[in-house]
Amino acid sequence: MAAKFGAKSTTEDVLEGVNLKGKRILVTGVSAGLGVETARALVAHGADVVGAARDLDKAKRATSEVSRAAAETGAGFEVVKLDLASLKSVRVAADNLVADGRLFDVIIANAGVMATPFGKTEEGFETQFGTNHLGHFVFVNRIAKLIKDGGRLVNLASSGHRFSNVDLNDSNFETTPYEPFVAYVRSKTANILFAVAFDRRHRDRGVRAAAVHPGVIQTELARHMDLAHLEQMLKQFNVQAAAEGKGPFQFKTVPQGAATSVWAVVVALAEEIGGRYCENCHVSEVIADDATLGMLDEGVRGNALDPQNAVALWKKSEELVGETFQ
């Protein structure tokens, strides 16, 4: 690559000098945080962006700066309704886009929830697995034919995936005690495996898929987490940083957090990121499934990139949603 980016790179660093005029990109979760910044950065460089959100009024308020940036560059920006916790809403949103017929260069599956109290989606799936994985699984597959040949899919994942593989025998926590963070990290492993499987199914027409970890950022994603748990995590981060001879832990800014997403969809080579996991604007190395790692370490567990694991998740997901995708 001509330029080297890293953990402190921002969306503007990554997109410096890049003209996205003529590109059409879909971003889910544009009502807050990373989704808003991702959309803003893309339209600021000329891309037409379709944002998706559960609460349209909230999304329109949150994306006022995106609309201003679009007006300045002549880019298009619109918001469509998508509630990932309702497969009925997911199917309606997908069907509307298919009926519209316009193609996308990129889909960024950014939306998600984290560490929620135990609950279920409209169809009865555990909230985090149902929203973060199954909602996107159905939505993306239903509009897959709208991705242009040579296009890309990017799924937002997390370094938390390293703490748990998916559990295809108990995705709803029916036989094991519910732990909010365990449910979250399992859903993030699923996001990575979905990218792996999607990449293998669509690479023949040049469509590549990847998963990205944005970093540790203060956004409303963490609104369900217990304050004491957050403080304990920060303490652990600082212990790890001190052990590595580094200064106190600092959160990434939102523009830094969104940088890896835009890097993966715009700057990185397709063959570089296809079927891979990325963080800090580069492709991560595979680490052993039994290696001990902290949240600040880099690397992706082998089980999250395992093709057989990805196929098993795909088949189970089809079974759960009652729909098959070729």
HUKALIN-V6835 format. One record per backbone hydrogen bond with DSSP energy under -1.0 kcal/mol. NH is the residue of the N-H (numbers start at 0). CO is the residue of the C=O. E is the energy in kcal/mol with one decimal. If there is no record, write none. Layout:
# HUKALIN-V6835
NH_CO_E + NH_CO_E
This chain:
# HUKALIN-V6835
8_5_-1.3 + 13_9_-2.3 + 14_10_-2.2 + 17_14_-2.6 + 19_44_-3.6 + 22_19_-2.4 + 24_47_-2.8 + 25_105_-2.4 + 26_49_-2.5 + 27_107_-2.3 + 28_51_-2.0 + 29_51_-1.6 + 36_32_-2.0 + 37_33_-2.8 + 38_34_-2.2 + 39_35_-2.6 + 40_36_-2.7 + 41_37_-2.0 + 42_38_-2.5 + 43_39_-2.3 + 45_42_-1.9 + 46_41_-2.3 + 47_22_-3.0 + 48_75_-2.9 + 49_24_-2.6 + 50_77_-3.4 + 51_26_-2.2 + 52_79_-2.1 + 58_54_-2.4 + 59_55_-2.6 + 60_56_-1.9 + 61_57_-2.5 + 62_58_-1.9 + 63_60_-1.1 + 66_62_-2.4 + 67_63_-1.9 + 68_64_-2.4 + 69_65_-2.4 + 70_66_-2.2 + 71_67_-1.9 + 72_68_-1.6 + 73_69_-1.6 + 74_69_-1.4 + 77_48_-1.8 + 79_50_-3.0 + 81_52_-2.4 + 85_82_-1.8 + 89_85_-2.5 + 90_86_-2.5 + 91_87_-2.1 + 92_88_-2.7 + 93_89_-2.4 + 94_90_-2.7 + 95_91_-2.3 + 96_92_-1.8 + 97_93_-2.5 + 98_94_-2.5 + 99_95_-2.0 + 100_96_-2.0 + 103_145_-3.0 + 104_23_-3.3 + 105_23_-1.3 + 106_151_-2.0 + 107_25_-3.2 + 108_153_-2.7 + 109_107_-1.6 + 120_124_-2.9 + 121_84_-2.7 + 123_120_-1.9 + 126_118_-2.0 + 129_125_-3.2 + 130_126_-2.5 + 131_127_-2.3 + 132_128_-1.2 + 133_128_-2.4 + 134_129_-2.0 + 136_132_-3.1 + 137_133_-2.3 + 138_134_-2.2 + 139_135_-3.0 + 140_136_-1.6 + 141_137_-2.2 + 142_138_-1.2 + 145_142_-2.2 + 146_143_-1.6 + 147_103_-3.0 + 149_204_-1.2 + 150_147_-2.4 + 151_104_-1.9 + 152_207_-2.1 + 153_106_-2.5 + 154_209_-2.6 + 155_108_-2.4 + 156_211_-3.6 + 160_157_-1.7 + 161_158_-1.8 + 162_159_-2.2 + 163_160_-1.3 + 172_169_-1.6 + 182_178_-2.5 + 183_179_-1.8 + 184_180_-2.6 + 185_181_-2.1 + 186_182_-1.8 + 187_183_-1.8 + 188_184_-2.1 + 189_185_-2.0 + 190_186_-1.6 + 191_187_-1.6 + 192_188_-2.5 + 193_189_-2.5 + 194_190_-1.5 + 195_191_-2.1 + 196_192_-2.5 + 197_193_-2.8 + 198_194_-2.4 + 199_195_-1.7 + 200_196_-1.6 + 201_197_-1.6 + 202_198_-1.5 + 204_201_-1.4 + 205_202_-2.1 + 206_201_-1.6 + 207_150_-2.0 + 209_152_-2.2 + 210_275_-2.4 + 211_154_-2.5 + 212_277_-2.8 + 218_216_-1.1 + 221_218_-1.4 + 222_219_-1.9 + 224_221_-1.6 + 229_225_-2.3 + 230_226_-2.5 + 231_227_-2.1 + 232_228_-2.3 + 233_229_-2.4 + 234_230_-2.0 + 235_231_-2.2 + 236_232_-2.5 + 237_233_-2.3 + 238_234_-2.1 + 239_235_-2.5 + 240_236_-2.7 + 241_237_-2.5 + 242_238_-2.1 + 243_239_-1.3 + 244_241_-1.7 + 245_240_-3.1 + 251_215_-2.8 + 256_252_-2.6 + 257_253_-2.3 + 261_257_-1.8 + 262_258_-2.5 + 263_259_-2.3 + 264_260_-1.6 + 265_261_-1.9 + 266_262_-1.1 + 267_262_-3.0 + 272_268_-1.5 + 273_269_-1.8 + 274_208_-3.9 + 275_272_-2.2 + 277_210_-2.6 + 278_281_-2.4 + 283_276_-2.7 + 286_299_-2.8 + 290_287_-1.5 + 296_293_-1.1 + 299_284_-2.3 + 301_286_-1.3 + 303_300_-1.0 + 304_301_-1.2 + 309_305_-2.3 + 310_306_-2.3 + 311_307_-2.3 + 312_308_-2.2 + 313_309_-2.3 + 314_310_-2.5 + 315_311_-2.3 + 316_312_-2.8 + 317_313_-2.4 + 318_314_-2.0 + 319_315_-2.4 + 320_316_-2.4 + 321_317_-1.4 + 322_317_-1.5
